[in-house]
Amino acid sequence: MESLHVVVMGVAGAGKTTVSAALADRLGWVLAEADEFHPQANVDKMASGVPLTDEDRWPWLCSIRDWMTAQAAVGRSTVLTCSALKRSYRRLLDTADGRVIFAHLDGSPELLAERIGGRTGHFMPTGLLPSQLATLEPLTAEEYATGSLRLDIAQSPESLVNAIQATLHLPVA
């Protein structure tokens, strides 16, 4: 069976970590947080309220793609959190070995800001949300045709995991 990589994407506060962890646990798949692939310079930049540029993001995205390819090489499917805001970023991630599907967690700016404001211990300040929303490019018809999906974060995390699993016809571990 071909390795499958489910990239749970969206802006900060969408619930990527919560949904990804629950999905990976349910499926028994390897889980990775894209934030862990950022070099310290990117983390420092975001923590100081400065949005990343594409130049900052390309090496980060390549390391994520390479990690997915390495997992596929040993027959593992993965769940990964990654903002993947632009189509060009998703196209690069889609070059990983295996099949790459994007599950876009989407919601109102108000709900997203409320969630960001309520979390602790994360380097992403609420002030960067508008720049993320402005950067976000919705999934394309081509991406939907390959199995990618958009989900409303007003639903419970369990409902979102159920929807991803059902839409992608994924087995329970």
C-alpha positions in Angstrom: 0.0 0.0 0.0 1.3 3.5 -0.9 2.1 5.7 2.0 -0.4 8.4 2.7 0.5 11.8 4.2 -2.5 13.8 5.6 -1.4 17.4 6.0 -3.7 19.1 8.5 -3.5 22.7 7.3 -4.8 26.2 8.2 -3.9 29.4 9.9 -2.9 29.7 13.6 -5.6 28.8 16.0 -7.4 26.4 13.6 -6.8 23.4 15.8 -4.2 21.6 13.6 -2.3 20.1 16.6 -5.4 18.8 18.3 -7.0 17.3 15.2 -3.7 15.9 13.9 -2.8 14.2 17.2 -6.2 12.6 17.5 -6.1 11.4 13.9 -2.6 10.0 14.2 -3.5 8.3 17.4 -6.7 6.8 15.9 -4.9 5.5 12.8 -1.6 4.5 14.5 0.4 6.7 12.1 3.5 8.8 12.7 2.7 12.4 13.7 4.9 15.5 13.1 4.4 19.2 13.9 5.7 21.4 11.1 6.7 24.0 13.7 9.4 21.6 14.8 11.0 21.9 11.4 11.5 25.7 11.6 15.0 26.9 12.1 15.5 29.0 15.2 15.7 32.2 13.1 12.1 31.6 11.9 10.8 31.0 15.4 12.5 34.2 16.7 11.1 36.2 13.8 7.5 35.0 14.4 7.8 35.4 18.2 8.8 39.0 17.7 5.6 39.6 15.6 7.3 39.6 12.2 5.7 37.5 9.4 7.9 35.0 7.6 8.7 35.6 4.0 8.7 33.0 1.2 12.5 33.0 1.4 12.2 32.0 5.1 9.7 29.3 4.3 11.2 27.4 1.4 14.0 25.6 3.4 11.4 24.8 6.1 9.0 23.3 3.5 11.7 21.3 1.8 12.7 19.7 5.2 9.0 18.8 5.8 8.8 17.3 2.3 12.0 15.4 2.8 10.7 14.0 6.1 7.5 12.7 4.5 9.6 11.1 1.7 11.8 9.4 4.3 8.7 8.1 6.1 7.3 6.8 2.8 10.6 5.0 2.1 10.1 2.8 5.1 6.4 2.3 4.4 4.9 4.7 6.9 1.9 6.9 6.5 1.9 10.2 8.4 -0.2 13.0 9.8 1.4 16.4 9.8 0.4 19.8 11.0 1.4 22.5 8.6 -0.1 25.9 7.8 0.5 25.3 4.0 -1.2 28.6 3.3 -0.2 29.1 -0.4 -0.8 26.8 -3.3 3.0 27.0 -4.1 3.8 25.6 -0.7 1.3 22.8 -1.1 2.7 22.0 -4.5 6.1 21.6 -3.0 4.8 19.4 -0.2 2.9 17.3 -2.8 6.2 16.3 -4.4 7.0 14.0 -1.4 6.9 10.3 -2.1 3.6 8.8 -1.3 0.1 10.4 -1.6 -0.3 13.8 0.0 -3.8 15.0 1.0 -4.6 18.4 2.6 -7.3 18.7 5.3 -7.9 22.5 5.6 -9.3 23.5 9.0 -11.1 26.7 8.3 -13.1 29.1 10.5 -14.1 32.7 11.1 -11.4 35.2 12.0 -13.2 35.9 15.3 -13.1 32.2 16.4 -9.5 31.9 15.3 -8.5 35.0 17.2 -10.3 33.8 20.3 -8.5 30.5 20.1 -5.1 32.0 19.6 -5.7 34.4 22.5 -6.6 31.5 24.8 -3.5 29.4 24.3 -0.2 29.5 26.2 3.3 28.5 25.4 3.1 29.1 21.7 5.3 31.6 19.8 2.6 32.8 17.4 1.0 36.0 18.6 -2.6 36.9 17.7 -1.2 40.0 15.8 0.0 37.8 13.0 -3.4 36.3 12.3 -4.4 39.0 9.8 -1.2 38.4 7.7 -1.9 34.6 7.7 -5.5 35.1 6.6 -4.3 37.5 3.8 -1.7 34.9 2.7 -4.1 31.9 2.8 -5.0 30.6 -0.7 -8.0 28.3 -0.6 -7.7 24.7 -1.9 -8.1 24.5 -5.6 -10.5 22.3 -7.6 -7.5 20.2 -8.6 -6.6 19.7 -4.9 -10.2 18.7 -4.0 -10.1 16.3 -6.9 -7.2 14.4 -5.4 -9.0 14.0 -2.1 -8.2 17.2 -0.2 -11.0 18.6 1.9 -12.1 21.7 3.8 -13.6 21.4 7.3 -15.3 24.0 9.5 -13.5 24.3 12.9 -16.8 25.2 14.6 -17.2 21.4 14.8 -15.7 19.3 17.6 -12.2 17.9 17.1 -13.7 14.4 17.2 -16.2 15.3 14.4 -13.3 16.7 12.3 -11.3 13.5 12.8 -14.3 11.4 11.9 -14.9 13.6 8.7 -11.3 13.2 7.6 -11.3 9.5 8.2 -14.6 9.0 6.4 -13.8 11.2 3.5 -10.5 9.5 2.9 -11.8 6.0 3.6 -9.1 5.5 6.2 -9.0 2.3 8.3 -8.9 2.3 12.1 -5.7 1.0 13.6 
